Amino acid sequence: MRRHVCFVLAICLSTLQSALVSGSPAETVQQVQQIIAHRGASSDRPENTLAAFRQAIKLKATAVEIDVRTSKDGELFLLHDAKLDRTTNGKGPASELTMSQLKQLDAGAWFKEEYRGEQIPTLAEALEVCRGKIDVLLDLKEQGSAYAEAVAKTVREHGDPQHTIVGVRSVEQAQLFRKLLPQSPQLGFIPGPQEIDAFAKAGVETIRLWPRWLVDESLVPKVHRLGVKLHLNGSTGKPEEIIPLLQHKPDWLLVDDVATLMATLKEHQQNGKISAKLDQLIDKTGGPALVPGISRPNAVSFLNRDYKMLELPQELQGQPRYLFDGGSGNRVEITFKKPAVVFAAFEYNNTGAWSFPQGRSPEDHGWQLLSKDVYRGSSNDRLKDKPHFASIYFCEFNAGQTLSGLPPWWLCLAITDLKSAKQIPGFKAGTSGPVKTQPTFSYEAEATRPRPLQVPEFKNSQQWSQWQAEQRRVFQQQLVFPYRGKIEIAPVGEDVDRGTFRQREFAVTNDGQRIFRFFRLTPRSAPHKNTLPTIVCFMGHGKVNQILEDRNSYQHACAARFAEQGYLVYAMENVGMEPGGDRHHELDHLLRLDGYSWYGLLFAHQQILLQHVFADQSVNTKKVGVTGVSTGGLLALSAAAFEPRVAATSVQGIFGSMRVSFIRDRHRHCHCGAIPGLLPQFDLPEMALLVTPRPLHISNAVADGFSPAEAKRCIKLIAPLYEQAGGETPEFSAPPGRHEYAFDEALKFFTKTIGKPE
């Protein structure tokens, strides 16, 4: 049965050949061996339940991935989260309940009412449902030999070891399971790309790489060179997600939505010849991802929307086309290598998003009308309670010409060769063609053009110090919100025992009115007389529990983790992001008329907090570090820049030129980051020069709004001045993660700069 399913999948995957950038079609077909349903068919059924596994079998997935934990009485059960709250009607840590208690919980109603009554399954139950029908991938949520032995025993008694894949997270775990389940293949959930060699050497047959790591083009060839298989994770199963993954020739694919993945494969099976036709016409493409497709009723019109084509002329049905993200049409570029004709729909609503720049008609840009009011889609299907239609236009391109400059929203309905276009009623050869229009002055290009540093030349350290002092004065005057009342700080409630540390909340008031709060985390090991190295953690967008408690958040509870390492820690909550709401945009709008911003409040609060920190008798004032990711990273950098007593700074996820990153990639940033008065003299490279000569660590991951390349460019820009002022070039790390706090890198930096607590 498994060989038959893989053969069917191979046929489906062969249709993707013309869309692939690398690898021959035959190689790609032969490469994909497993389609893995993540926690079962988790988009259709409640995850990690027997219903999800049966649905995965029905959809012809080749494996299910399940998460294995141990109950209080030693039974193995399935649950992804450590806590019950998200996927059951229970509360708290799952492993604190017996299996009997876990069975009393409802694991289905949270997903849909019709699945009320689904239980948390045991590992044995799951294996028996899957045995002989589908492979099982074990995601082992615990460590230790007793746990491993219990898993192996259950697999031997209730499952099929040859068709049970063990997901291992360490070389030691791989070696242990090789002894316990020698027949079972292993998948390496490697913690980072640097572990590829070690896992392969340990005999792990398949390695998982996160898609975000694939920007490093050396990783996939390395996996293939070592003779191990490649596993990649998807989620939606949609073409825009799957096709880029297939470019890397994975052996295994994991998705939540198996049905959509299968539909994607089937669609591409139908599109095989059409994709080849596009390849014959297109020399290169630019801008957003373009995915081949066909025009027909009920076909998806955009990649990122559920909009469908409802009505279009018969002669355009079955024609090849490109799909792209709705709203990104102005970035589409297609250069032709042979004469071609593009058929498209414009002006489908009156917002201007479907219209050419400056309200120009399609004719002004060289397009000609094919048919009036003949296309209808589900995006704008009705107008004043009547069916709403768009007109269809065509434009003829010669070899070497490029399609570009179109509206953000337009619909590609067909791309054909000239001979095929002549068969379409209404098309007239030689009457259309791209018109060169006068380019509009680009304010974006002007705003992001390279500029020299806003730093004067210096002859000696005294001049440097004077410049720094003047910059701090100007920053205070221009950017820090001026509270006019009396500032007071008082503790709130009692200490909260967090195990390895005690947590105390403090409220800050202005003339008796609360303005913000912060938290002091004191390690249990703190000596009574000696002072401690201290780290001030500034939070990014989100809630304060993300740095205090939530290790699964992008901030990874970094404040709590530093306290666990023995540091005295302060954590500031961002006003406007208190529990239960988010009003930071409202605050930002209120303050901008006076030339301030939401960040102006944060800068003011930061200074109040730092004054309190340096007055704390338990703080070693010579060993104070500041850190944060995203907004917290900007706050950490500014804190160090304008408080000379800060000894070391770790800035994460936000270093580079604001001109380059925020303006060019503004769709990736919250608009609150356009801080009035920040530029030009307080761009981030200039701000970093106010930190010198003190040590500075910068960490930018690939998924950050500020790219590693941009961070490196700016570090290179400031390095000579940093060193001239007596400091060392800022340290740089580019962890292969998403937009998140890189704790290990920060801990290593602070251990070196302010020391490890004794």
Salt bridges, closest charged atoms under 4 A:
GLU27 OE1 - LYS249 NZ 3.41
GLU47 OE1 - ARG39 NH1 3.20
GLU47 OE2 - ARG86 NH2 2.84
GLU65 OE1 - HIS38 NE2 3.80
ASP67 OD2 - ARG39 NE 3.93
ASP67 OD1 - LYS141 NZ 3.71
ASP81 OD1 - HIS80 ND1 2.65
ASP81 OD2 - ARG86 NE 2.69
GLU113 OE2 - ARG116 NE 2.60
GLU125 OE1 - LYS103 NZ 2.73
GLU128 OE2 - HIS158 ND1 2.60
ASP135 OD1 - ARG2 NE 2.43
ASP135 OD1 - HIS163 ND1 2.94
ASP139 OD2 - LYS141 NZ 3.49
ASP139 OD1 - ARG169 NH1 2.56
GLU157 OE2 - LYS153 NZ 2.81
ASP197 OD2 - LYS222 NZ 2.69
GLU205 OE2 - ARG178 NH2 3.22
ASP256 OD1 - HIS38 ND1 2.62
GLU267 OE1 - ARG296 NH2 2.87
ASP306 OD1 - LYS238 NZ 3.78
GLU311 OE2 - ARG376 NE 2.89
GLU444 OE1 - ARG666 NH2 3.10
GLU446 OE2 - ARG449 NE 3.20
GLU446 OE2 - ARG451 NH2 3.89
GLU470 OE2 - ARG473 NH2 2.63
GLU488 OE2 - LYS486 NZ 3.54
ASP495 OD2 - ARG502 NE 3.69
ASP495 OD1 - ARG504 NE 2.84
ASP497 OD2 - ARG524 NH2 2.45
GLU505 OE1 - ARG517 NH1 3.39
GLU564 OE2 - ARG551 NH2 2.31
GLU573 OE1 - ARG514 NH2 3.88
GLU573 OE1 - ARG517 NE 2.73
GLU578 OE2 - ARG583 NH2 3.99
ASP582 OD1 - HIS584 ND1 2.65
ASP588 OD2 - ARG592 NE 2.66
ASP616 OD2 - ARG520 NE 2.85
GLU643 OE2 - ARG645 NE 2.97
ASP704 OD1 - HIS739 ND1 2.39
GLU710 OE1 - ARG713 NE 2.94
GLU731 OE2 - LYS752 NZ 2.37
GLU740 OE1 - HIS556 NE2 2.97
GLU740 OE1 - ARG738 NE 3.49
